[in-house]
Amino acid sequence: MKAIIDDGCIGCGICAETCEEVFKMNDDGLAEAFAKVTPELEGSAQEAADSCPVSIIHIEED
């Protein structure tokens, strides 16, 4: 699975705090999905997506 971050990130950092194995904040202060969503991380990655205040994170099949 993979995490997709659409345009519109406000840089709150909730996703990176919730699932640091998949999300990080880049040099511009915006979220970046840098790793695949493995089965072990699926729950925390979905929690990060659900916690996004602007609802721009989606977890999808490869």
N, CA, C, O and CB atoms as a CASP TS submission, in Angstrom:
PFRMAT TS
TARGET T0000
AUTHOR 0000-0000-0000
METHOD Language model
MODEL 1
PARENT N/A
ATOM      1  N   MET     1       0.846  -1.180   0.000  1.00  0.00           N
ATOM      2  CA  MET     1       0.000   0.000   0.000  1.00  0.00           C
ATOM      3  C   MET     1       0.888   1.238   0.000  1.00  0.00           C
ATOM      4  O   MET     1       2.080   1.181   0.300  1.00  0.00           O
ATOM      5  CB  MET     1      -0.960   0.001   1.221  1.00  0.00           C
ATOM      6  N   LYS     2       0.265   2.354  -0.346  1.00  0.00           N
ATOM      7  CA  LYS     2       1.016   3.600  -0.345  1.00  0.00           C
ATOM      8  C   LYS     2       0.148   4.721   0.196  1.00  0.00           C
ATOM      9  O   LYS     2      -1.081   4.666   0.152  1.00  0.00           O
ATOM     10  CB  LYS     2       1.519   3.939  -1.758  1.00  0.00           C
ATOM     11  N   ALA     3       0.818   5.728   0.703  1.00  0.00           N
ATOM     12  CA  ALA     3       0.145   6.924   1.196  1.00  0.00           C
ATOM     13  C   ALA     3       0.274   8.011   0.137  1.00  0.00           C
ATOM     14  O   ALA     3       1.353   8.233  -0.413  1.00  0.00           O
ATOM     15  CB  ALA     3       0.743   7.394   2.565  1.00  0.00           C
ATOM     16  N   ILE     4      -0.820   8.673  -0.136  1.00  0.00           N
ATOM     17  CA  ILE     4      -0.850   9.777  -1.091  1.00  0.00           C
ATOM     18  C   ILE     4      -1.214  11.042  -0.322  1.00  0.00           C
ATOM     19  O   ILE     4      -2.164  11.055   0.462  1.00  0.00           O
ATOM     20  CB  ILE     4      -1.869   9.503  -2.260  1.00  0.00           C
ATOM     21  N   ILE     5      -0.450  12.104  -0.556  1.00  0.00           N
ATOM     22  CA  ILE     5      -0.756  13.396   0.054  1.00  0.00           C
ATOM     23  C   ILE     5      -1.065  14.366  -1.075  1.00  0.00           C
ATOM     24  O   ILE     5      -0.190  14.708  -1.870  1.00  0.00           O
ATOM     25  CB  ILE     5       0.430  13.917   0.951  1.00  0.00           C
ATOM     26  N   ASP     6      -2.317  14.806  -1.137  1.00  0.00           N
ATOM     27  CA  ASP     6      -2.741  15.764  -2.154  1.00  0.00           C
ATOM     28  C   ASP     6      -2.232  17.162  -1.804  1.00  0.00           C
ATOM     29  O   ASP     6      -1.752  17.396  -0.695  1.00  0.00           O
ATOM     30  CB  ASP     6      -4.282  15.766  -2.291  1.00  0.00           C
ATOM     31  N   ASP     7      -2.341  18.089  -2.759  1.00  0.00           N
ATOM     32  CA  ASP     7      -1.991  19.480  -2.503  1.00  0.00           C
ATOM     33  C   ASP     7      -2.884  20.039  -1.405  1.00  0.00           C
ATOM     34  O   ASP     7      -4.046  19.653  -1.279  1.00  0.00           O
ATOM     35  CB  ASP     7      -2.116  20.324  -3.789  1.00  0.00           C
ATOM     36  N   GLY     8      -2.340  20.938  -0.623  1.00  0.00           N
ATOM     37  CA  GLY     8      -3.126  21.605   0.398  1.00  0.00           C
ATOM     38  C   GLY     8      -2.641  21.377   1.818  1.00  0.00           C
ATOM     39  O   GLY     8      -3.301  21.792   2.771  1.00  0.00           O
ATOM     40  N   CYS     9      -1.490  20.719   1.972  1.00  0.00           N
ATOM     41  CA  CYS     9      -0.946  20.480   3.307  1.00  0.00           C
ATOM     42  C   CYS     9      -0.724  21.812   4.017  1.00  0.00           C
ATOM     43  O   CYS     9      -0.210  22.763   3.427  1.00  0.00           O
ATOM     44  CB  CYS     9       0.379  19.675   3.228  1.00  0.00           C
ATOM     45  N   ILE    10      -1.119  21.870   5.296  1.00  0.00           N
ATOM     46  CA  ILE    10      -0.938  23.085   6.089  1.00  0.00           C
ATOM     47  C   ILE    10       0.241  22.972   7.054  1.00  0.00           C
ATOM     48  O   ILE    10       0.506  23.895   7.824  1.00  0.00           O
ATOM     49  CB  ILE    10      -2.208  23.393   6.864  1.00  0.00           C
ATOM     50  N   GLY    11       0.948  21.839   7.010  1.00  0.00           N
ATOM     51  CA  GLY    11       2.151  21.681   7.818  1.00  0.00           C
ATOM     52  C   GLY    11       1.917  21.488   9.297  1.00  0.00           C
ATOM     53  O   GLY    11       2.763  21.871  10.105  1.00  0.00           O
ATOM     54  N   CYS    12       0.793  20.904   9.677  1.00  0.00           N
ATOM     55  CA  CYS    12       0.491  20.740  11.108  1.00  0.00           C
ATOM     56  C   CYS    12       1.351  19.664  11.762  1.00  0.00           C
ATOM     57  O   CYS    12       1.613  19.733  12.963  1.00  0.00           O
ATOM     58  CB  CYS    12      -0.983  20.396  11.296  1.00  0.00           C
ATOM     59  N   GLY    13       1.798  18.665  10.989  1.00  0.00           N
ATOM     60  CA  GLY    13       2.678  17.631  11.518  1.00  0.00           C
ATOM     61  C   GLY    13       1.999  16.460  12.198  1.00  0.00           C
ATOM     62  O   GLY    13       2.678  15.571  12.711  1.00  0.00           O
ATOM     63  N   ILE    14       0.680  16.438  12.216  1.00  0.00           N
ATOM     64  CA  ILE    14      -0.032  15.348  12.891  1.00  0.00           C
ATOM     65  C   ILE    14       0.305  13.999  12.267  1.00  0.00           C
ATOM     66  O   ILE    14       0.502  13.021  12.987  1.00  0.00           O
ATOM     67  CB  ILE    14      -1.545  15.586  12.839  1.00  0.00           C
ATOM     68  N   CYS    15       0.372  13.932  10.950  1.00  0.00           N
ATOM     69  CA  CYS    15       0.662  12.651  10.301  1.00  0.00           C
ATOM     70  C   CYS    15       2.042  12.130  10.687  1.00  0.00           C
ATOM     71  O   CYS    15       2.203  10.942  10.966  1.00  0.00           O
ATOM     72  CB  CYS    15       0.565  12.791   8.783  1.00  0.00           C
ATOM     73  N   ALA    16       3.037  13.013  10.703  1.00  0.00           N
ATOM     74  CA  ALA    16       4.390  12.600  11.063  1.00  0.00           C
ATOM     75  C   ALA    16       4.482  12.171  12.523  1.00  0.00           C
ATOM     76  O   ALA    16       5.261  11.280  12.861  1.00  0.00           O
ATOM     77  CB  ALA    16       5.371  13.730  10.793  1.00  0.00           C
ATOM     78  N   GLU    17       3.699  12.794  13.380  1.00  0.00           N
ATOM     79  CA  GLU    17       3.668  12.401  14.788  1.00  0.00           C
ATOM     80  C   GLU    17       2.952  11.061  14.975  1.00  0.00           C
ATOM     81  O   GLU    17       3.328  10.258  15.829  1.00  0.00           O
ATOM     82  CB  GLU    17       2.982  13.487  15.626  1.00  0.00           C
ATOM     83  N   THR    18       1.927  10.837  14.174  1.00  0.00           N
ATOM     84  CA  THR    18       1.104   9.632  14.310  1.00  0.00           C
ATOM     85  C   THR    18       1.771   8.404  13.700  1.00  0.00           C
ATOM     86  O   THR    18       1.680   7.309  14.254  1.00  0.00           O
ATOM     87  CB  THR    18      -0.250   9.852  13.659  1.00  0.00           C
ATOM     88  N   CYS    19       2.439   8.582  12.563  1.00  0.00           N
ATOM     89  CA  CYS    19       3.061   7.446  11.869  1.00  0.00           C
ATOM     90  C   CYS    19       4.389   7.889  11.258  1.00  0.00           C
ATOM     91  O   CYS    19       4.491   8.110  10.051  1.00  0.00           O
ATOM     92  CB  CYS    19       2.113   6.877  10.766  1.00  0.00           C
ATOM     93  N   GLU    20       5.398   8.014  12.112  1.00  0.00           N
ATOM     94  CA  GLU    20       6.697   8.509  11.669  1.00  0.00           C
ATOM     95  C   GLU    20       7.427   7.540  10.741  1.00  0.00           C
ATOM     96  O   GLU    20       8.407   7.916  10.099  1.00  0.00           O
ATOM     97  CB  GLU    20       7.557   8.800  12.863  1.00  0.00           C
ATOM     98  N   GLU    21       6.959   6.310  10.669  1.00  0.00           N
ATOM     99  CA  GLU    21       7.580   5.328   9.782  1.00  0.00           C
ATOM    100  C   GLU    21       7.192   5.551   8.318  1.00  0.00           C
ATOM    101  O   GLU    21       7.843   5.020   7.418  1.00  0.00           O
ATOM    102  CB  GLU    21       7.190   3.919  10.212  1.00  0.00           C
ATOM    103  N   VAL    22       6.131   6.338   8.075  1.00  0.00           N
ATOM    104  CA  VAL    22       5.653   6.587   6.709  1.00  0.00           C
ATOM    105  C   VAL    22       5.716   8.069   6.345  1.00  0.00           C
ATOM    106  O   VAL    22       6.018   8.413   5.202  1.00  0.00           O
ATOM    107  CB  VAL    22       4.221   6.079   6.551  1.00  0.00           C
ATOM    108  N   PHE    23       5.435   8.943   7.301  1.00  0.00           N
ATOM    109  CA  PHE    23       5.343  10.382   7.026  1.00  0.00           C
ATOM    110  C   PHE    23       6.459  11.158   7.714  1.00  0.00           C
ATOM    111  O   PHE    23       6.908  10.804   8.804  1.00  0.00           O
ATOM    112  CB  PHE    23       3.986  10.921   7.475  1.00  0.00           C
ATOM    113  N   LYS    24       6.889  12.214   7.058  1.00  0.00           N
ATOM    114  CA  LYS    24       7.837  13.149   7.665  1.00  0.00           C
ATOM    115  C   LYS    24       7.536  14.541   7.143  1.00  0.00           C
ATOM    116  O   LYS    24       6.814  14.711   6.160  1.00  0.00           O
ATOM    117  CB  LYS    24       9.315  12.745   7.359  1.00  0.00           C
ATOM    118  N   MET    25       8.094  15.521   7.807  1.00  0.00           N
ATOM    119  CA  MET    25       7.956  16.897   7.359  1.00  0.00           C
ATOM    120  C   MET    25       9.184  17.233   6.525  1.00  0.00           C
ATOM    121  O   MET    25      10.313  17.025   6.967  1.00  0.00           O
ATOM    122  CB  MET    25       7.795  17.884   8.566  1.00  0.00           C
ATOM    123  N   ASN    26       8.966  17.754   5.317  1.00  0.00           N
ATOM    124  CA  ASN    26      10.094  18.053   4.441  1.00  0.00           C
ATOM    125  C   ASN    26      10.688  19.428   4.770  1.00  0.00           C
ATOM    126  O   ASN    26      10.236  20.100   5.697  1.00  0.00           O
ATOM    127  CB  ASN    26       9.653  18.000   2.965  1.00  0.00           C
ATOM    128  N   ASP    27      11.688  19.831   4.016  1.00  0.00           N
ATOM    129  CA  ASP    27      12.384  21.091   4.288  1.00  0.00           C
ATOM    130  C   ASP    27      11.483  22.321   4.139  1.00  0.00           C
ATOM    131  O   ASP    27      11.774  23.381   4.693  1.00  0.00           O
ATOM    132  CB  ASP    27      13.571  21.225   3.364  1.00  0.00           C
ATOM    133  N   ASP    28      10.379  22.170   3.382  1.00  0.00           N
ATOM    134  CA  ASP    28       9.429  23.266   3.217  1.00  0.00           C
ATOM    135  C   ASP    28       8.409  23.317   4.343  1.00  0.00           C
ATOM    136  O   ASP    28       7.556  24.204   4.369  1.00  0.00           O
ATOM    137  CB  ASP    28       8.716  23.138   1.892  1.00  0.00           C
ATOM    138  N   GLY    29       8.493  22.361   5.287  1.00  0.00           N
ATOM    139  CA  GLY    29       7.556  22.312   6.396  1.00  0.00           C
ATOM    140  C   GLY    29       6.240  21.636   6.060  1.00  0.00           C
ATOM    141  O   GLY    29       5.260  21.770   6.793  1.00  0.00           O
ATOM    142  N   LEU    30       6.218  20.901   4.938  1.00  0.00           N
ATOM    143  CA  LEU    30       5.009  20.203   4.518  1.00  0.00           C
ATOM    144  C   LEU    30       5.204  18.701   4.650  1.00  0.00           C
ATOM    145  O   LEU    30       6.332  18.208   4.633  1.00  0.00           O
ATOM    146  CB  LEU    30       4.638  20.574   3.071  1.00  0.00           C
ATOM    147  N   ALA    31       4.103  17.983   4.780  1.00  0.00           N
ATOM    148  CA  ALA    31       4.160  16.537   4.952  1.00  0.00           C
ATOM    149  C   ALA    31       4.589  15.842   3.671  1.00  0.00           C
ATOM    150  O   ALA    31       4.293  16.283   2.560  1.00  0.00           O
ATOM    151  CB  ALA    31       2.812  16.005   5.403  1.00  0.00           C
ATOM    152  N   GLU    32       5.299  14.738   3.870  1.00  0.00           N
ATOM    153  CA  GLU    32       5.775  13.918   2.757  1.00  0.00           C
ATOM    154  C   GLU    32       5.630  12.452   3.159  1.00  0.00           C
ATOM    155  O   GLU    32       5.983  12.066   4.274  1.00  0.00           O
ATOM    156  CB  GLU    32       7.266  14.262   2.383  1.00  0.00           C
ATOM    157  N   ALA    33       5.112  11.650   2.247  1.00  0.00           N
ATOM    158  CA  ALA    33       5.041  10.204   2.471  1.00  0.00           C
ATOM    159  C   ALA    33       6.312   9.624   1.862  1.00  0.00           C
ATOM    160  O   ALA    33       6.474   9.628   0.642  1.00  0.00           O
ATOM    161  CB  ALA    33       3.725   9.556   1.833  1.00  0.00           C
ATOM    162  N   PHE    34       7.209   9.128   2.703  1.00  0.00           N
ATOM    163  CA  PHE    34       8.522   8.704   2.220  1.00  0.00           C
ATOM    164  C   PHE    34       8.718   7.192   2.205  1.00  0.00           C
ATOM    165  O   PHE    34       9.748   6.710   1.733  1.00  0.00           O
ATOM    166  CB  PHE    34       9.583   9.325   3.062  1.00  0.00           C
ATOM    167  N   ALA    35       7.746   6.440   2.714  1.00  0.00           N
ATOM    168  CA  ALA    35       7.908   4.990   2.782  1.00  0.00           C
ATOM    169  C   ALA    35       6.591   4.305   2.440  1.00  0.00           C
ATOM    170  O   ALA    35       5.517   4.899   2.536  1.00  0.00           O
ATOM    171  CB  ALA    35       8.397   4.557   4.182  1.00  0.00           C
ATOM    172  N   LYS    36       6.699   3.047   2.041  1.00  0.00           N
ATOM    173  CA  LYS    36       5.516   2.246   1.763  1.00  0.00           C
ATOM    174  C   LYS    36       4.755   1.975   3.061  1.00  0.00           C
ATOM    175  O   LYS    36       5.331   1.962   4.149  1.00  0.00           O
ATOM    176  CB  LYS    36       5.905   0.920   1.071  1.00  0.00           C
ATOM    177  N   VAL    37       3.462   1.761   2.919  1.00  0.00           N
ATOM    178  CA  VAL    37       2.626   1.389   4.050  1.00  0.00           C
ATOM    179  C   VAL    37       2.590  -0.135   4.096  1.00  0.00           C
ATOM    180  O   VAL    37       1.872  -0.773   3.327  1.00  0.00           O
ATOM    181  CB  VAL    37       1.175   2.002   3.932  1.00  0.00           C
ATOM    182  N   THR    38       3.364  -0.702   4.993  1.00  0.00           N
ATOM    183  CA  THR    38       3.403  -2.151   5.147  1.00  0.00           C
ATOM    184  C   THR    38       2.179  -2.598   5.935  1.00  0.00           C
ATOM    185  O   THR    38       1.521  -1.773   6.570  1.00  0.00           O
ATOM    186  CB  THR    38       4.713  -2.605   5.853  1.00  0.00           C
ATOM    187  N   PRO    39       1.867  -3.882   5.905  1.00  0.00           N
ATOM    188  CA  PRO    39       0.712  -4.355   6.684  1.00  0.00           C
ATOM    189  C   PRO    39       0.790  -3.980   8.164  1.00  0.00           C
ATOM    190  O   PRO    39      -0.234  -3.694   8.785  1.00  0.00           O
ATOM    191  CB  PRO    39       0.592  -5.858   6.557  1.00  0.00           C
ATOM    192  N   GLU    40       1.983  -3.978   8.724  1.00  0.00           N
ATOM    193  CA  GLU    40       2.150  -3.623  10.133  1.00  0.00           C
ATOM    194  C   GLU    40       1.834  -2.153  10.405  1.00  0.00           C
ATOM    195  O   GLU    40       1.429  -1.797  11.512  1.00  0.00           O
ATOM    196  CB  GLU    40       3.566  -3.931  10.577  1.00  0.00           C
ATOM    197  N   LEU    41       2.017  -1.307   9.404  1.00  0.00           N
ATOM    198  CA  LEU    41       1.827   0.129   9.572  1.00  0.00           C
ATOM    199  C   LEU    41       0.477   0.627   9.075  1.00  0.00           C
ATOM    200  O   LEU    41       0.166   1.813   9.186  1.00  0.00           O
ATOM    201  CB  LEU    41       2.915   0.863   8.861  1.00  0.00           C
ATOM    202  N   GLU    42      -0.315  -0.271   8.533  1.00  0.00           N
ATOM    203  CA  GLU    42      -1.584   0.121   7.929  1.00  0.00           C
ATOM    204  C   GLU    42      -2.491   0.868   8.913  1.00  0.00           C
ATOM    205  O   GLU    42      -3.092   1.881   8.552  1.00  0.00           O
ATOM    206  CB  GLU    42      -2.301  -1.107   7.400  1.00  0.00           C
ATOM    207  N   GLY    43      -2.593   0.382  10.135  1.00  0.00           N
ATOM    208  CA  GLY    43      -3.451   1.020  11.135  1.00  0.00           C
ATOM    209  C   GLY    43      -3.002   2.419  11.491  1.00  0.00           C
ATOM    210  O   GLY    43      -3.815   3.342  11.532  1.00  0.00           O
ATOM    211  N   SER    44      -1.720   2.586  11.750  1.00  0.00           N
ATOM    212  CA  SER    44      -1.236   3.921  12.140  1.00  0.00           C
ATOM    213  C   SER    44      -1.231   4.877  10.953  1.00  0.00           C
ATOM    214  O   SER    44      -1.454   6.074  11.131  1.00  0.00           O
ATOM    215  CB  SER    44       0.178   3.827  12.738  1.00  0.00           C
ATOM    216  N   ALA    45      -0.982   4.376   9.752  1.00  0.00           N
ATOM    217  CA  ALA    45      -1.033   5.232   8.558  1.00  0.00           C
ATOM    218  C   ALA    45      -2.466   5.705   8.312  1.00  0.00           C
ATOM    219  O   ALA    45      -2.687   6.863   7.958  1.00  0.00           O
ATOM    220  CB  ALA    45      -0.493   4.474   7.312  1.00  0.00           C
ATOM    221  N   GLN    46      -3.433   4.812   8.500  1.00  0.00           N
ATOM    222  CA  GLN    46      -4.836   5.205   8.321  1.00  0.00           C
ATOM    223  C   GLN    46      -5.256   6.182   9.408  1.00  0.00           C
ATOM    224  O   GLN    46      -6.029   7.104   9.147  1.00  0.00           O
ATOM    225  CB  GLN    46      -5.757   3.968   8.335  1.00  0.00           C
ATOM    226  N   GLU    47      -4.751   5.988  10.632  1.00  0.00           N
ATOM    227  CA  GLU    47      -5.038   6.934  11.712  1.00  0.00           C
ATOM    228  C   GLU    47      -4.485   8.314  11.365  1.00  0.00           C
ATOM    229  O   GLU    47      -5.138   9.328  11.614  1.00  0.00           O
ATOM    230  CB  GLU    47      -4.440   6.435  13.047  1.00  0.00           C
ATOM    231  N   ALA    48      -3.286   8.352  10.793  1.00  0.00           N
ATOM    232  CA  ALA    48      -2.690   9.625  10.371  1.00  0.00           C
ATOM    233  C   ALA    48      -3.556  10.289   9.306  1.00  0.00           C
ATOM    234  O   ALA    48      -3.798  11.495   9.359  1.00  0.00           O
ATOM    235  CB  ALA    48      -1.257   9.406   9.835  1.00  0.00           C
ATOM    236  N   ALA    49      -4.022   9.497   8.336  1.00  0.00           N
ATOM    237  CA  ALA    49      -4.885  10.037   7.284  1.00  0.00           C
ATOM    238  C   ALA    49      -6.186  10.565   7.867  1.00  0.00           C
ATOM    239  O   ALA    49      -6.645  11.647   7.500  1.00  0.00           O
ATOM    240  CB  ALA    49      -5.180   8.967   6.227  1.00  0.00           C
ATOM    241  N   ASP    50      -6.774   9.803   8.772  1.00  0.00           N
ATOM    242  CA  ASP    50      -8.038  10.212   9.388  1.00  0.00           C
ATOM    243  C   ASP    50      -7.875  11.445  10.273  1.00  0.00           C
ATOM    244  O   ASP    50      -8.835  12.187  10.479  1.00  0.00           O
ATOM    245  CB  ASP    50      -8.613   9.067  10.206  1.00  0.00           C
ATOM    246  N   SER    51      -6.669  11.671  10.800  1.00  0.00           N
ATOM    247  CA  SER    51      -6.407  12.802  11.690  1.00  0.00           C
ATOM    248  C   SER    51      -6.060  14.084  10.945  1.00  0.00           C
ATOM    249  O   SER    51      -6.018  15.158  11.544  1.00  0.00           O
ATOM    250  CB  SER    51      -5.290  12.458  12.632  1.00  0.00           C
ATOM    251  N   CYS    52      -5.813  13.979   9.653  1.00  0.00           N
ATOM    252  CA  CYS    52      -5.426  15.157   8.868  1.00  0.00           C
ATOM    253  C   CYS    52      -6.552  16.188   8.895  1.00  0.00           C
ATOM    254  O   CYS    52      -7.669  15.891   8.469  1.00  0.00           O
ATOM    255  CB  CYS    52      -5.087  14.760   7.402  1.00  0.00           C
ATOM    256  N   PRO    53      -6.272  17.404   9.395  1.00  0.00           N
ATOM    257  CA  PRO    53      -7.339  18.405   9.518  1.00  0.00           C
ATOM    258  C   PRO    53      -7.859  18.923   8.181  1.00  0.00           C
ATOM    259  O   PRO    53      -8.948  19.495   8.129  1.00  0.00           O
ATOM    260  CB  PRO    53      -6.848  19.562  10.331  1.00  0.00           C
ATOM    261  N   VAL    54      -7.105  18.734   7.100  1.00  0.00           N
ATOM    262  CA  VAL    54      -7.557  19.186   5.783  1.00  0.00           C
ATOM    263  C   VAL    54      -7.905  18.008   4.864  1.00  0.00           C
ATOM    264  O   VAL    54      -8.185  18.198   3.680  1.00  0.00           O
ATOM    265  CB  VAL    54      -6.480  20.054   5.130  1.00  0.00           C
ATOM    266  N   SER    55      -7.884  16.802   5.416  1.00  0.00           N
ATOM    267  CA  SER    55      -8.325  15.582   4.714  1.00  0.00           C
ATOM    268  C   SER    55      -7.686  15.390   3.340  1.00  0.00           C
ATOM    269  O   SER    55      -8.378  15.141   2.352  1.00  0.00           O
ATOM    270  CB  SER    55      -9.820  15.608   4.555  1.00  0.00           C
ATOM    271  N   ILE    56      -6.350  15.510   3.288  1.00  0.00           N
ATOM    272  CA  ILE    56      -5.661  15.357   2.002  1.00  0.00           C
ATOM    273  C   ILE    56      -4.807  14.105   1.917  1.00  0.00           C
ATOM    274  O   ILE    56      -4.122  13.898   0.915  1.00  0.00           O
ATOM    275  CB  ILE    56      -4.801  16.554   1.745  1.00  0.00           C
ATOM    276  N   ILE    57      -4.831  13.265   2.944  1.00  0.00           N
ATOM    277  CA  ILE    57      -4.039  12.028   2.955  1.00  0.00           C
ATOM    278  C   ILE    57      -4.946  10.859   2.665  1.00  0.00           C
ATOM    279  O   ILE    57      -6.020  10.727   3.252  1.00  0.00           O
ATOM    280  CB  ILE    57      -3.316  11.830   4.311  1.00  0.00           C
ATOM    281  N   HIS    58      -4.501   9.996   1.742  1.00  0.00           N
ATOM    282  CA  HIS    58      -5.251   8.813   1.354  1.00  0.00           C
ATOM    283  C   HIS    58      -4.326   7.613   1.357  1.00  0.00           C
ATOM    284  O   HIS    58      -3.181   7.713   0.916  1.00  0.00           O
ATOM    285  CB  HIS    58      -5.904   8.998  -0.030  1.00  0.00           C
ATOM    286  N   ILE    59      -4.796   6.497   1.840  1.00  0.00           N
ATOM    287  CA  ILE    59      -4.045   5.248   1.821  1.00  0.00           C
ATOM    288  C   ILE    59      -4.663   4.387   0.712  1.00  0.00           C
ATOM    289  O   ILE    59      -5.863   4.114   0.726  1.00  0.00           O
ATOM    290  CB  ILE    59      -4.082   4.512   3.235  1.00  0.00           C
ATOM    291  N   GLU    60      -3.824   3.960  -0.252  1.00  0.00           N
ATOM    292  CA  GLU    60      -4.322   3.234  -1.414  1.00  0.00           C
ATOM    293  C   GLU    60      -3.497   1.991  -1.669  1.00  0.00           C
ATOM    294  O   GLU    60      -2.357   1.889  -1.218  1.00  0.00           O
ATOM    295  CB  GLU    60      -4.315   4.127  -2.646  1.00  0.00           C
ATOM    296  N   GLU    61      -4.073   1.047  -2.391  1.00  0.00           N
ATOM    297  CA  GLU    61      -3.338  -0.128  -2.861  1.00  0.00           C
ATOM    298  C   GLU    61      -2.313   0.323  -3.893  1.00  0.00           C
ATOM    299  O   GLU    61      -2.528   1.314  -4.592  1.00  0.00           O
ATOM    300  CB  GLU    61      -4.306  -1.201  -3.466  1.00  0.00           C
ATOM    301  N   ASP    62      -1.207  -0.394  -3.991  1.00  0.00           N
ATOM    302  CA  ASP    62      -0.188  -0.068  -5.009  1.00  0.00           C
ATOM    303  C   ASP    62      -0.713  -0.336  -6.396  1.00  0.00           C
ATOM    304  O   ASP    62      -0.001  -0.123  -7.377  1.00  0.00           O
ATOM    305  CB  ASP    62       1.096  -0.873  -4.778  1.00  0.00           C
TER
END
